[in-house]
């Protein structure tokens, strides 16, 4: 039957067109295979710069962190992954628990990178930071009126807080940091306080929360610092006006420090190209790469010596960070999510 | 008619090969879902589901119900009215609009959601224009509306074909018996089109329930949100798989209802091509009203959301790699659509034999639609790595080496994942189309000595061409916007338009998401133009 032949032909064409060999031993060119949960332009630029400097080509698959973990786990020994990159420390923790990373000695990095950003067992390192901060209305909230994450749950902010849904990894890690600091009961009371203070049911992304303040729906919002930078650096007057309506507070400066989350990378346990993988990870900490994180993604570089030019970001620094090892965030992620469920944070 | 249906069974023609296609389709569609079921049933038991039952499960279920009802109601209303207008009336602009009306299907629901929320959020342009009166599009009703706006083409396409295939006789008879045009519509046309409408609605409901991006962004916690949270938050893929079994049960129920509906309608749907109903001429004000009615869903589902993105795009730099991504999208969607249409048609033919195995196969094929894409992709990965585990030892025994291809990283794996999700969408249109080939028509042709080949190409094909090509188109468009399976199963360095659009949108860089989002419907236009021209040639 004609249809059957067509079917077989189409299937074999597809197979031929996009098959990738599991091993490329015959291939003399050096490559590194990257599985990344990041999809920023900065990363493309970094990979290009890496290839230019080292002659090592970068192959990339970008997908959600949990999906990547499943894929690498299922492919097992024959997985072509060399470097696994995720955003959010809890994802890194999960990949580590799934046995996807090879332990490595990243101690050479500690000269320039704070130790709390490196996994104690050497499974992964953080290459860029993001702070979860409080945006407040420049007109309706006085500077100093709010200082900490804990203040957000205070009844005097009833009906004045905008925050996104609790499925969001950044909210989960923020709560995980409070669990790590104050224990589960206090964290649950805090989450309940936020729910009571919400100006509206959670919706949209972090940008939506800032726009909520600009529109007068709420006076406070919890956002990652770079969403503000994205609005402030935008060419669009509408977005600039949104940014102008709010001020940023880096919370807990007098107490535990501002909660930070990270993007991190580790070498895959079955990496076919471990040397190239290591070379790429080390490159992430170079001046070039750190500059691209800061300038293109508005992320905070982890290399304290790196040079970069981004006035919006520079104006936010320096600030006191929560200096617990970020690997702790993963330990409390599941508890955080259950608390969100119990207090009805949508 | 019952006797006639029986006669198909006794003169079973084209039996073997079409049955093979049906079983193949069923296997492709059901296998990943079965793999998910396997994960669900064999995994460790924790207390997460109990925690969920004590906290948010009822919210998830209630929200899912509301979203599905609004999506189905909206899509049913829009799709049926447009289908009828296009098939049974004549007005200025009708010909051009016929195919254009499918285009909103090419707008991913989450893209529409990002754009609509951006337009309608507190202090956004729509609120500024209306003095704060325009409601923020959010929550269950907002998500339901988004699905209605972009998924109505399912209903529209199937309903249009059904209305177009109805002979004038029934409606004329009703008119002769004193029914007005409106009453004739309600009492003859609509009931006869009911199976097609139901088939479209079943797809709308399943796709709304399996969606993640739209409901997450608009704050409508459906069961899909619950199962993705079980996976990404609690880290339990097993519990996510268990929750997705609930969606599978819903799918079985929905498609079961649809089939029950179809078999009830079998007796009335005797329509050959002898005398198509005359088109109602709409002139003047009614013609304008019809035109407006057609433009409204286009505005809501495509022009407004994509227009907003385009407006933002003007103020930002363009994304890279769009040409290659367009080509990738086109290739994947084209290959999948061809295979799916073939499988769908094969299944539809097999269903005519009314054997138990064909019916079972058709139902199994519907399962792929039930599970959220991210979970279905895990099913595909689990299945392929299982197959790999079986091949490796055998291959090593023969060649001394491991099997040289990693199955999960191939384009074939991707097409497999697409087929498993969307082949069901190709079966219903083919089946509805094939219902127009009545047993008596076949019998007559056979009596006149027509060979099987001639019967298929000269009698069946002209009757079913619109349905089968529509089936292919639906799958084509679905693949264009598919996201989770594409992301995780694609070969290295292989972007599609949907991926680029999503990456920027998820990053809250809507301006940069604009161009890839605009390109998806543009790429979808190519096969639509081809199909439209082909069908108008067929339409003698």
Interface residues (C-beta under 8 A of the other chain):
Chain A: X1 X3 X4 X6 X7 X10 X11 X13 X14 X15 X17 X18 X19 X20 X21 X22 X23 X33 X39 X40 X41 X44 X59 X60 X61 X62 X63 X64 X65 X66 X67 X68 X70 X71 X74 X75 X76 X78 X79 X80 X94 X97 X165 X167 X169 X172 X201 X202 X203 X204 X205 X206 X207 X208 X211 X212 X214 X215 X216 X217 X227 X230 X234 X235 X236 X238 X333 X334 X336 X337 X338 X341 X342 X344 X346
Chain B: X17 X20 X21 X51 X52 X55 X56 X117 X121 X122 X123 X124 X125 X127 X136 X138 X139 X216 X217 X218 X219 X221 X225 X228 X229 X231 X232 X233 X234 X235 X237 X312 X315 X316 X320 X331 X335 X338 X339 X342 X343 X345 X346 X374 X377 X378 X381 X382 X384 X385 X388 X402 X403 X404 X405 X406 X408 X409 X410 X411 X412 X414 X415 X484 X487 X488 X489 X490 X491 X492 X493 X494 X499 X503 X506 X507 X508 X509 X511
